[in-house]
Amino acid sequence: MSAPKLHVLLVHQAFVALDEAGGTRHYEFARYLAQHGHRVTVIASQTSYLTGTDANKDAEYWTYDGGGSLRILRVRTLPGLHRSFVRRVLNFFSFTWNAFWAGLRVSDVDVVWGTTPPIFQAVSAWALSRLKRAPLLLEVRDLWPAFAVAVGVLHNRILIAASEWLERFLYRAARIVMINSPGFEAHVQARGARTVRLVPNGADAAMFDPAADGAAFRQQHGLQGKFVALYAGAHGLSNDLGVLLYAAELLQDAPQIQLVLVGDGKDKPSLQAQAGDMGLSNIHFVAPLAKEAMAAALAAADVCIAILKPLPLYATVYPNKVFDYLAAGRAVALAIDGVIRQVVTEAKAGVFVQPGDPAAMAVALRSLASSPQQTRAMGAAGRSFLEANFNRPQLAAQLEAVLAETAQGGK
């Protein structure tokens, strides 16, 4: 007997489709659910969370065989997402308010799926779940406000206390708390989560061809014949990309090694200015790419870089980009300790670099460049490991089961 088909309402400000830049975990999951007969309604922001620019999209709707459907409703938010901390918070609050009113017009909901951060959007999900008498699945993608406190973005004691109270309230209110990294489990349980389920980050192996050589991308950016070390993702406070600039400075005597930074974020203009002041000719800044264009960029890489600030809390994360790198069949230079290091080590998919250490990064890239066969073997091993353990269709089936469990649990 097949499981009942659900109508899932997802509230997610930073929801990204394949033709946009950013992480597409939720789009891929939503499409899978719709293809398997469920109805999914997504309330998202009109403004790109990564770039701060408007998506300029109207409501989108697709139907699938078996009666499933995917509808995306985009709401307006206050402009200036990346201008300042205050404007950022106001942007979050505007989405929370507008998403709530948009959600009121969605009927016959079986499960409300909220996600954090930003944590304020989860308040909309909670309120809608109460009004619609539908259970709440709360997905924790980052440990907010703990991460904000650790990097110094949030330091007012009153705001920290209020944020931690809200975090605990939402964890207790959710029928199930879903985490995307095993490193989060102890944190959410200690703050009141009753039932915790892991649906880890991953990637769709079918989106990437490990045999591709990325020749067009290399030609476009003048990288023919070079050893390309590529970073793809946000250029923000947590990403510690200044380390890559200083590593590039140490690698100027090895011009065959070129660093490529693909993406956008608040810190990108200052990083570009700093690279200019340092006279770096071996580092390239590339505009953010839609997910459907990322395969070609990663195919142009010999090694891919994952990096975060050397903070103990970041040892808990499963960064999306690492799984894309594995799916692309590229070796990983990993400057993040903790649970994601365990994945890369078990997969034999790359090398660990001490976080916050430009010299260690430079040494690692020199070593990888000098051993091309070994580097390619790491990439192939990572691809095989991802297919066996973190392939998106497998993870989507896990999510489907969690949603069914949430719906069966009632309010």
BAFINU-799079 format. One record per residue (C-alpha): residue number from 1; x, y, z negated. Coordinates in nm, 2 decimals. Each point is the difference from the previous one (the first is absolute). Layout:
BEGIN
<k NUM&xx X&yy Y&zz Z>;
...
END
This chain:
BEGIN
<k 1&xx 0.00&yy 0.00&zz 0.00>;
<k 2&xx 0.15&yy 0.33&zz 0.10>;
<k 3&xx 0.05&yy 0.29&zz -0.24>;
<k 4&xx -0.26&yy 0.28&zz 0.02>;
<k 5&xx 0.08&yy 0.30&zz 0.22>;
<k 6&xx 0.06&yy 0.32&zz -0.19>;
<k 7&xx -0.03&yy 0.37&zz 0.06>;
<k 8&xx 0.32&yy 0.15&zz -0.14>;
<k 9&xx 0.03&yy 0.38&zz -0.06>;
<k 10&xx 0.37&yy 0.10&zz -0.01>;
<k 11&xx 0.10&yy 0.35&zz -0.13>;
<k 12&xx 0.35&yy 0.08&zz 0.12>;
<k 13&xx 0.13&yy 0.34&zz 0.07>;
<k 14&xx 0.31&yy -0.12&zz 0.19>;
<k 15&xx -0.17&yy -0.26&zz 0.22>;
<k 16&xx 0.20&yy -0.03&zz 0.32>;
<k 17&xx -0.09&yy -0.17&zz 0.33>;
<k 18&xx 0.24&yy -0.15&zz 0.24>;
<k 19&xx 0.02&yy 0.31&zz 0.21>;
<k 20&xx 0.11&yy 0.21&zz -0.30>;
<k 21&xx 0.33&yy 0.03&zz -0.20>;
<k 22&xx 0.01&yy -0.17&zz -0.33>;
<k 23&xx -0.08&yy -0.33&zz -0.17>;
<k 24&xx -0.28&yy -0.20&zz 0.16>;
<k 25&xx -0.06&yy -0.27&zz -0.26>;
<k 26&xx -0.36&yy 0.11&zz -0.06>;
<k 27&xx -0.09&yy 0.04&zz 0.36>;
<k 28&xx 0.13&yy -0.35&zz 0.08>;
<k 29&xx -0.19&yy -0.14&zz -0.30>;
<k 30&xx -0.32&yy 0.18&zz 0.09>;
<k 31&xx 0.02&yy -0.12&zz 0.36>;
<k 32&xx 0.06&yy -0.36&zz -0.11>;
<k 33&xx -0.31&yy 0.02&zz -0.23>;
<k 34&xx -0.21&yy 0.14&zz 0.28>;
<k 35&xx 0.12&yy -0.27&zz 0.24>;
<k 36&xx -0.11&yy -0.26&zz -0.26>;
<k 37&xx -0.35&yy 0.13&zz -0.02>;
<k 38&xx 0.01&yy 0.26&zz -0.28>;
<k 39&xx -0.10&yy 0.36&zz 0.02>;
<k 40&xx 0.26&yy 0.25&zz -0.11>;
<k 41&xx -0.06&yy 0.37&zz -0.04>;
<k 42&xx 0.31&yy 0.22&zz -0.07>;
<k 43&xx 0.00&yy 0.35&zz -0.13>;
<k 44&xx 0.33&yy 0.17&zz 0.09>;
<k 45&xx 0.15&yy 0.34&zz 0.03>;
<k 46&xx 0.00&yy 0.20&zz 0.33>;
<k 47&xx 0.35&yy 0.11&zz -0.09>;
<k 48&xx 0.30&yy -0.23&zz 0.04>;
<k 49&xx 0.15&yy -0.08&zz -0.34>;
<k 50&xx 0.35&yy -0.03&zz 0.16>;
<k 51&xx 0.02&yy 0.31&zz 0.22>;
<k 52&xx -0.27&yy 0.23&zz -0.15>;
<k 53&xx -0.16&yy 0.05&zz 0.34>;
<k 54&xx -0.36&yy -0.06&zz 0.10>;
<k 55&xx -0.08&yy -0.33&zz 0.17>;
<k 56&xx -0.27&yy 0.17&zz 0.20>;
<k 57&xx -0.22&yy -0.31&zz 0.01>;
<k 58&xx -0.37&yy -0.04&zz -0.03>;
<k 59&xx -0.17&yy -0.30&zz -0.17>;
<k 60&xx 0.12&yy -0.32&zz 0.16>;
<k 61&xx -0.20&yy -0.32&zz 0.02>;
<k 62&xx 0.08&yy -0.35&zz 0.14>;
<k 63&xx -0.21&yy -0.32&zz 0.00>;
<k 64&xx 0.13&yy -0.35&zz 0.03>;
<k 65&xx -0.13&yy -0.34&zz 0.08>;
<k 66&xx -0.17&yy -0.16&zz -0.30>;
<k 67&xx -0.17&yy 0.31&zz -0.12>;
<k 68&xx 0.30&yy 0.18&zz -0.15>;
<k 69&xx 0.07&yy 0.37&zz 0.04>;
<k 70&xx 0.25&yy 0.26&zz -0.10>;
<k 71&xx -0.10&yy 0.36&zz -0.04>;
<k 72&xx 0.24&yy 0.29&zz -0.10>;
<k 73&xx -0.14&yy 0.32&zz -0.14>;
<k 74&xx 0.25&yy 0.29&zz -0.02>;
<k 75&xx -0.06&yy 0.29&zz -0.24>;
<k 76&xx 0.16&yy 0.34&zz -0.02>;
<k 77&xx 0.25&yy 0.09&zz -0.27>;
<k 78&xx 0.16&yy 0.33&zz -0.10>;
<k 79&xx 0.31&yy 0.08&zz 0.21>;
<k 80&xx 0.35&yy 0.02&zz -0.12>;
<k 81&xx 0.06&yy -0.36&zz -0.12>;
<k 82&xx 0.38&yy 0.04&zz 0.00>;
<k 83&xx 0.03&yy 0.37&zz -0.09>;
<k 84&xx 0.03&yy -0.04&zz -0.37>;
<k 85&xx -0.10&yy -0.22&zz -0.29>;
<k 86&xx -0.31&yy 0.22&zz -0.08>;
<k 87&xx -0.12&yy -0.01&zz 0.37>;
<k 88&xx 0.06&yy -0.38&zz 0.00>;
<k 89&xx -0.22&yy -0.05&zz -0.31>;
<k 90&xx -0.27&yy 0.23&zz 0.15>;
<k 91&xx 0.01&yy -0.21&zz 0.32>;
<k 92&xx -0.05&yy -0.32&zz -0.20>;
<k 93&xx -0.29&yy 0.15&zz -0.20>;
<k 94&xx -0.17&yy 0.12&zz 0.32>;
<k 95&xx 0.02&yy -0.35&zz 0.15>;
<k 96&xx -0.14&yy -0.15&zz -0.33>;
<k 97&xx -0.30&yy 0.24&zz 0.02>;
<k 98&xx -0.07&yy -0.03&zz 0.37>;
<k 99&xx 0.06&yy -0.38&zz 0.00>;
<k 100&xx -0.26&yy -0.04&zz -0.28>;
<k 101&xx -0.27&yy 0.19&zz 0.19>;
<k 102&xx 0.08&yy -0.19&zz 0.32>;
<k 103&xx -0.02&yy -0.33&zz -0.19>;
<k 104&xx -0.34&yy 0.08&zz -0.13>;
<k 105&xx -0.13&yy -0.03&zz 0.36>;
<k 106&xx 0.13&yy -0.35&zz 0.04>;
<k 107&xx -0.26&yy -0.26&zz -0.09>;
<k 108&xx -0.02&yy -0.37&zz -0.09>;
<k 109&xx 0.35&yy -0.02&zz -0.14>;
<k 110&xx 0.11&yy -0.33&zz -0.16>;
<k 111&xx 0.35&yy 0.10&zz -0.12>;
<k 112&xx 0.17&yy 0.34&zz -0.04>;
<k 113&xx 0.37&yy -0.02&zz 0.07>;
<k 114&xx 0.20&yy 0.28&zz -0.16>;
<k 115&xx 0.38&yy 0.05&zz 0.03>;
<k 116&xx 0.26&yy 0.20&zz -0.18>;
<k 117&xx 0.20&yy 0.22&zz 0.04>;
<k 118&xx -0.12&yy 0.27&zz 0.01>;
<k 119&xx -0.19&yy -0.10&zz -0.30>;
<k 120&xx -0.27&yy 0.26&zz 0.04>;
<k 121&xx -0.15&yy -0.18&zz 0.30>;
<k 122&xx -0.05&yy -0.30&zz -0.23>;
<k 123&xx -0.24&yy 0.22&zz -0.20>;
<k 124&xx -0.22&yy 0.03&zz 0.30>;
<k 125&xx 0.01&yy -0.37&zz 0.05>;
<k 126&xx -0.09&yy -0.06&zz -0.37>;
<k 127&xx -0.29&yy 0.25&zz 0.02>;
<k 128&xx -0.14&yy -0.15&zz 0.32>;
<k 129&xx 0.03&yy -0.35&zz -0.14>;
<k 130&xx -0.21&yy 0.10&zz -0.30>;
<k 131&xx -0.27&yy 0.18&zz 0.20>;
<k 132&xx -0.02&yy -0.28&zz 0.25>;
<k 133&xx 0.01&yy -0.27&zz -0.26>;
<k 134&xx 0.28&yy -0.16&zz 0.19>;
<k 135&xx 0.32&yy -0.14&zz -0.17>;
<k 136&xx 0.32&yy 0.18&zz 0.03>;
<k 137&xx 0.32&yy -0.15&zz 0.14>;
<k 138&xx 0.29&yy 0.23&zz -0.10>;
<k 139&xx 0.32&yy -0.03&zz 0.20>;
<k 140&xx 0.32&yy 0.12&zz -0.16>;
<k 141&xx 0.26&yy 0.09&zz 0.27>;
<k 142&xx 0.23&yy 0.20&zz -0.23>;
<k 143&xx 0.02&yy 0.04&zz -0.37>;
<k 144&xx -0.14&yy 0.35&zz -0.03>;
<k 145&xx 0.05&yy 0.21&zz -0.21>;
<k 146&xx 0.31&yy -0.19&zz -0.12>;
<k 147&xx 0.18&yy 0.06&zz 0.34>;
<k 148&xx -0.09&yy 0.37&zz 0.00>;
<k 149&xx 0.14&yy 0.03&zz -0.35>;
<k 150&xx 0.32&yy -0.19&zz 0.08>;
<k 151&xx 0.09&yy 0.22&zz 0.30>;
<k 152&xx -0.09&yy 0.32&zz -0.19>;
<k 153&xx -0.30&yy 0.11&zz 0.21>;
<k 154&xx -0.23&yy -0.03&zz -0.31>;
<k 155&xx 0.15&yy 0.13&zz -0.32>;
<k 156&xx -0.28&yy 0.19&zz -0.18>;
<k 157&xx -0.08&yy -0.20&zz -0.31>;
<k 158&xx -0.37&yy 0.07&zz 0.01>;
<k 159&xx -0.03&yy -0.09&zz 0.37>;
<k 160&xx 0.20&yy -0.32&zz -0.07>;
<k 161&xx -0.23&yy -0.10&zz -0.28>;
<k 162&xx -0.31&yy 0.07&zz 0.20>;
<k 163&xx 0.14&yy -0.19&zz 0.30>;
<k 164&xx 0.09&yy -0.30&zz -0.22>;
<k 165&xx -0.35&yy 0.00&zz -0.15>;
<k 166&xx -0.16&yy 0.01&zz 0.34>;
<k 167&xx 0.23&yy -0.29&zz 0.11>;
<k 168&xx -0.11&yy -0.21&zz -0.29>;
<k 169&xx -0.36&yy 0.09&zz 0.05>;
<k 170&xx 0.00&yy -0.11&zz 0.36>;
<k 171&xx 0.19&yy -0.33&zz -0.07>;
<k 172&xx -0.26&yy -0.09&zz -0.26>;
<k 173&xx -0.29&yy 0.10&zz 0.22>;
<k 174&xx 0.10&yy -0.21&zz 0.30>;
<k 175&xx -0.14&yy -0.35&zz 0.03>;
<k 176&xx 0.34&yy -0.10&zz 0.15>;
<k 177&xx 0.32&yy 0.19&zz 0.03>;
<k 178&xx 0.20&yy -0.10&zz 0.31>;
<k 179&xx 0.37&yy 0.07&zz 0.02>;
<k 180&xx 0.23&yy -0.01&zz 0.30>;
<k 181&xx 0.31&yy -0.10&zz -0.19>;
<k 182&xx 0.06&yy -0.25&zz -0.28>;
<k 183&xx 0.20&yy 0.27&zz -0.18>;
<k 184&xx -0.32&yy 0.18&zz -0.08>;
<k 185&xx -0.17&yy -0.27&zz -0.19>;
<k 186&xx 0.13&yy 0.06&zz -0.35>;
<k 187&xx -0.06&yy 0.38&zz 0.03>;
<k 188&xx -0.37&yy -0.03&zz 0.10>;
<k 189&xx -0.07&yy -0.27&zz -0.25>;
<k 190&xx 0.15&yy 0.20&zz -0.28>;
<k 191&xx -0.23&yy 0.29&zz 0.09>;
<k 192&xx -0.33&yy -0.19&zz 0.00>;
<k 193&xx -0.04&yy -0.19&zz 0.32>;
<k 194&xx -0.22&yy -0.30&zz -0.07>;
<k 195&xx 0.06&yy -0.21&zz 0.31>;
<k 196&xx 0.30&yy 0.05&zz 0.23>;
<k 197&xx 0.05&yy -0.14&zz 0.34>;
<k 198&xx 0.31&yy 0.03&zz 0.23>;
<k 199&xx -0.04&yy 0.07&zz 0.37>;
<k 200&xx 0.36&yy 0.10&zz 0.09>;
<k 201&xx 0.11&yy 0.24&zz 0.26>;
<k 202&xx 0.11&yy -0.17&zz 0.33>;
<k 203&xx -0.01&yy 0.05&zz 0.37>;
<k 204&xx -0.17&yy -0.14&zz 0.31>;
<k 205&xx 0.27&yy -0.21&zz 0.17>;
<k 206&xx -0.19&yy 0.02&zz 0.33>;
<k 207&xx 0.06&yy 0.37&zz 0.02>;
<k 208&xx 0.37&yy -0.04&zz 0.03>;
<k 209&xx 0.23&yy -0.18&zz 0.25>;
<k 210&xx 0.33&yy -0.09&zz -0.16>;
<k 211&xx 0.15&yy -0.07&zz 0.34>;
<k 212&xx -0.06&yy 0.36&zz 0.13>;
<k 213&xx 0.30&yy 0.22&zz 0.04>;
<k 214&xx -0.16&yy 0.35&zz -0.03>;
<k 215&xx 0.19&yy 0.12&zz 0.30>;
<k 216&xx -0.25&yy 0.28&zz 0.08>;
<k 217&xx 0.02&yy 0.14&zz -0.35>;
<k 218&xx 0.38&yy -0.02&zz 0.00>;
<k 219&xx 0.02&yy 0.18&zz 0.33>;
<k 220&xx -0.25&yy 0.27&zz -0.11>;
<k 221&xx 0.22&yy 0.08&zz -0.30>;
<k 222&xx 0.35&yy -0.05&zz 0.15>;
<k 223&xx 0.07&yy -0.32&zz -0.19>;
<k 224&xx 0.12&yy -0.23&zz 0.28>;
<k 225&xx 0.28&yy -0.23&zz -0.12>;
<k 226&xx -0.02&yy 0.12&zz -0.36>;
<k 227&xx -0.06&yy -0.19&zz -0.32>;
<k 228&xx -0.33&yy 0.15&zz -0.12>;
<k 229&xx -0.10&yy 0.01&zz -0.37>;
<k 230&xx -0.36&yy 0.11&zz -0.01>;
<k 231&xx -0.21&yy 0.13&zz -0.28>;
<k 232&xx -0.38&yy 0.03&zz 0.06>;
<k 233&xx -0.24&yy 0.16&zz -0.24>;
<k 234&xx -0.07&yy 0.30&zz -0.22>;
<k 235&xx 0.26&yy 0.28&zz -0.05>;
<k 236&xx -0.09&yy 0.09&zz -0.36>;
<k 237&xx 0.13&yy 0.04&zz -0.35>;
<k 238&xx 0.00&yy -0.37&zz -0.08>;
<k 239&xx 0.17&yy -0.12&zz 0.32>;
<k 240&xx 0.35&yy 0.13&zz -0.09>;
<k 241&xx 0.09&yy 0.07&zz 0.36>;
<k 242&xx 0.28&yy 0.23&zz -0.11>;
<k 243&xx 0.20&yy -0.32&zz -0.07>;
<k 244&xx -0.02&yy -0.08&zz 0.37>;
<k 245&xx 0.14&yy 0.34&zz 0.10>;
<k 246&xx 0.30&yy -0.05&zz -0.23>;
<k 247&xx 0.04&yy -0.35&zz 0.13>;
<k 248&xx 0.00&yy 0.14&zz 0.36>;
<k 249&xx 0.27&yy 0.24&zz -0.11>;
<k 250&xx 0.21&yy -0.29&zz -0.11>;
<k 251&xx -0.06&yy -0.18&zz 0.33>;
<k 252&xx 0.11&yy 0.29&zz 0.23>;
<k 253&xx 0.32&yy -0.19&zz 0.07>;
<k 254&xx -0.21&yy -0.29&zz 0.14>;
<k 255&xx -0.21&yy 0.18&zz 0.27>;
<k 256&xx -0.14&yy -0.33&zz 0.14>;
<k 257&xx -0.22&yy -0.01&zz -0.32>;
<k 258&xx -0.30&yy 0.23&zz 0.04>;
<k 259&xx -0.27&yy 0.07&zz -0.26>;
<k 260&xx -0.35&yy 0.06&zz 0.11>;
<k 261&xx -0.27&yy 0.14&zz -0.23>;
<k 262&xx -0.35&yy -0.04&zz 0.14>;
<k 263&xx -0.29&yy 0.16&zz -0.18>;
<k 264&xx -0.11&yy 0.32&zz -0.18>;
<k 265&xx -0.06&yy 0.15&zz -0.34>;
<k 266&xx 0.05&yy 0.29&zz -0.22>;
<k 267&xx 0.38&yy -0.03&zz -0.02>;
<k 268&xx 0.06&yy -0.05&zz 0.37>;
<k 269&xx 0.08&yy 0.37&zz 0.09>;
<k 270&xx 0.25&yy 0.03&zz -0.29>;
<k 271&xx 0.16&yy -0.33&zz 0.10>;
<k 272&xx 0.04&yy 0.12&zz 0.36>;
<k 273&xx 0.15&yy 0.33&zz -0.12>;
<k 274&xx 0.24&yy -0.19&zz -0.23>;
<k 275&xx 0.11&yy -0.23&zz 0.29>;
<k 276&xx 0.07&yy 0.31&zz 0.21>;
<k 277&xx 0.20&yy 0.17&zz -0.27>;
<k 278&xx 0.20&yy -0.32&zz -0.04>;
<k 279&xx 0.07&yy -0.02&zz 0.37>;
<k 280&xx -0.13&yy -0.36&zz 0.03>;
<k 281&xx -0.01&yy -0.12&zz 0.36>;
<k 282&xx -0.08&yy -0.36&zz -0.10>;
<k 283&xx -0.34&yy 0.05&zz -0.15>;
<k 284&xx -0.32&yy 0.05&zz 0.20>;
<k 285&xx -0.34&yy 0.12&zz -0.12>;
<k 286&xx -0.30&yy -0.14&zz 0.20>;
<k 287&xx -0.36&yy 0.11&zz -0.03>;
<k 288&xx -0.24&yy -0.24&zz -0.17>;
<k 289&xx -0.14&yy -0.28&zz 0.23>;
<k 290&xx -0.33&yy -0.16&zz 0.01>;
<k 291&xx 0.00&yy -0.36&zz -0.13>;
<k 292&xx -0.06&yy -0.13&zz 0.35>;
<k 293&xx 0.33&yy 0.17&zz 0.11>;
<k 294&xx 0.21&yy -0.12&zz -0.30>;
<k 295&xx 0.08&yy -0.34&zz 0.15>;
<k 296&xx 0.20&yy 0.17&zz 0.28>;
<k 297&xx 0.19&yy 0.22&zz -0.25>;
<k 298&xx 0.08&yy -0.29&zz -0.23>;
<k 299&xx 0.11&yy -0.21&zz 0.30>;
<k 300&xx 0.26&yy 0.27&zz 0.07>;
<k 301&xx 0.16&yy -0.06&zz -0.34>;
<k 302&xx 0.28&yy -0.23&zz -0.10>;
<k 303&xx -0.07&yy 0.04&zz -0.37>;
<k 304&xx -0.29&yy 0.18&zz -0.18>;
<k 305&xx 0.04&yy 0.19&zz -0.32>;
<k 306&xx -0.24&yy 0.00&zz -0.31>;
<k 307&xx 0.09&yy 0.25&zz -0.27>;
<k 308&xx -0.15&yy 0.15&zz -0.31>;
<k 309&xx 0.14&yy 0.21&zz -0.29>;
<k 310&xx 0.18&yy -0.21&zz -0.26>;
<k 311&xx -0.28&yy 0.00&zz -0.26>;
<k 312&xx -0.09&yy -0.31&zz -0.20>;
<k 313&xx -0.37&yy 0.03&zz 0.09>;
<k 314&xx 0.08&yy -0.05&zz 0.37>;
<k 315&xx 0.12&yy -0.35&zz -0.08>;
<k 316&xx -0.37&yy -0.08&zz -0.01>;
<k 317&xx -0.09&yy 0.08&zz 0.37>;
<k 318&xx -0.05&yy -0.19&zz 0.32>;
<k 319&xx 0.06&yy 0.27&zz 0.26>;
<k 320&xx -0.21&yy -0.05&zz 0.32>;
<k 321&xx 0.30&yy 0.10&zz 0.22>;
<k 322&xx 0.21&yy -0.30&zz -0.11>;
<k 323&xx -0.27&yy -0.24&zz 0.13>;
<k 324&xx -0.01&yy 0.18&zz 0.33>;
<k 325&xx 0.38&yy -0.04&zz 0.02>;
<k 326&xx -0.03&yy -0.37&zz -0.07>;
<k 327&xx -0.28&yy -0.04&zz 0.26>;
<k 328&xx 0.22&yy 0.18&zz 0.26>;
<k 329&xx 0.28&yy -0.25&zz -0.06>;
<k 330&xx 0.25&yy 0.26&zz -0.12>;
<k 331&xx 0.25&yy -0.03&zz -0.29>;
<k 332&xx -0.08&yy 0.23&zz -0.30>;
<k 333&xx 0.24&yy 0.22&zz -0.18>;
<k 334&xx -0.19&yy 0.02&zz -0.33>;
<k 335&xx 0.07&yy 0.28&zz -0.25>;
<k 336&xx -0.28&yy -0.10&zz -0.23>;
<k 337&xx 0.04&yy -0.24&zz -0.29>;
<k 338&xx -0.26&yy -0.22&zz -0.16>;
<k 339&xx -0.28&yy -0.22&zz 0.15>;
<k 340&xx 0.06&yy 0.10&zz 0.36>;
<k 341&xx 0.37&yy -0.09&zz -0.04>;
<k 342&xx -0.12&yy -0.35&zz -0.10>;
<k 343&xx -0.20&yy -0.02&zz 0.33>;
<k 344&xx 0.29&yy 0.11&zz 0.22>;
<k 345&xx 0.25&yy -0.22&zz -0.19>;
<k 346&xx -0.23&yy -0.31&zz 0.02>;
<k 347&xx -0.05&yy 0.06&zz 0.37>;
<k 348&xx 0.37&yy 0.05&zz 0.06>;
<k 349&xx -0.11&yy 0.30&zz 0.20>;
<k 350&xx 0.25&yy 0.27&zz -0.09>;
<k 351&xx 0.23&yy 0.16&zz -0.25>;
<k 352&xx -0.06&yy 0.18&zz -0.33>;
<k 353&xx 0.15&yy 0.35&zz -0.03>;
<k 354&xx 0.03&yy 0.16&zz -0.34>;
<k 355&xx -0.28&yy 0.27&zz -0.01>;
<k 356&xx 0.12&yy 0.36&zz -0.01>;
<k 357&xx 0.35&yy -0.09&zz 0.13>;
<k 358&xx 0.10&yy 0.15&zz 0.34>;
<k 359&xx 0.34&yy -0.17&zz 0.00>;
<k 360&xx -0.17&yy -0.34&zz -0.05>;
<k 361&xx -0.24&yy 0.06&zz 0.28>;
<k 362&xx 0.29&yy 0.10&zz 0.23>;
<k 363&xx 0.19&yy -0.32&zz -0.09>;
<k 364&xx -0.31&yy -0.21&zz 0.06>;
<k 365&xx -0.06&yy 0.15&zz 0.35>;
<k 366&xx 0.37&yy -0.04&zz 0.10>;
<k 367&xx -0.02&yy -0.37&zz -0.11>;
<k 368&xx -0.32&yy -0.06&zz 0.19>;
<k 369&xx 0.13&yy 0.17&zz 0.31>;
<k 370&xx 0.32&yy -0.21&zz 0.00>;
<k 371&xx -0.19&yy -0.32&zz -0.02>;
<k 372&xx -0.27&yy 0.02&zz 0.27>;
<k 373&xx -0.07&yy -0.37&zz 0.01>;
<k 374&xx -0.05&yy -0.03&zz -0.37>;
<k 375&xx -0.22&yy 0.32&zz 0.01>;
<k 376&xx -0.22&yy -0.16&zz 0.27>;
<k 377&xx -0.02&yy -0.32&zz -0.20>;
<k 378&xx -0.13&yy 0.20&zz -0.30>;
<k 379&xx -0.27&yy 0.15&zz 0.22>;
<k 380&xx -0.11&yy -0.33&zz 0.13>;
<k 381&xx -0.02&yy -0.15&zz -0.35>;
<k 382&xx -0.21&yy 0.29&zz -0.12>;
<k 383&xx -0.24&yy -0.04&zz 0.28>;
<k 384&xx -0.05&yy -0.37&zz -0.08>;
<k 385&xx -0.04&yy 0.08&zz -0.37>;
<k 386&xx -0.27&yy 0.26&zz 0.08>;
<k 387&xx -0.19&yy -0.23&zz 0.23>;
<k 388&xx -0.01&yy -0.26&zz -0.28>;
<k 389&xx -0.08&yy 0.22&zz -0.30>;
<k 390&xx -0.11&yy 0.36&zz 0.09>;
<k 391&xx -0.18&yy -0.01&zz 0.33>;
<k 392&xx -0.30&yy 0.24&zz 0.01>;
<k 393&xx -0.27&yy -0.25&zz 0.11>;
<k 394&xx 0.09&yy -0.22&zz -0.30>;
<k 395&xx -0.02&yy 0.29&zz -0.24>;
<k 396&xx -0.32&yy 0.12&zz 0.15>;
<k 397&xx -0.16&yy -0.33&zz -0.07>;
<k 398&xx 0.12&yy 0.04&zz -0.37>;
<k 399&xx -0.16&yy 0.34&zz -0.01>;
<k 400&xx -0.33&yy -0.14&zz 0.14>;
<k 401&xx 0.00&yy -0.25&zz -0.29>;
<k 402&xx 0.06&yy 0.28&zz -0.25>;
<k 403&xx -0.29&yy 0.20&zz 0.14>;
<k 404&xx -0.23&yy -0.30&zz -0.02>;
<k 405&xx 0.11&yy -0.06&zz -0.37>;
<k 406&xx -0.06&yy 0.37&zz -0.07>;
<k 407&xx -0.35&yy -0.01&zz 0.15>;
<k 408&xx -0.09&yy -0.32&zz -0.19>;
<k 409&xx 0.11&yy 0.16&zz -0.33>;
<k 410&xx -0.28&yy 0.26&zz 0.00>;
<k 411&xx 0.03&yy 0.34&zz -0.16>;
END
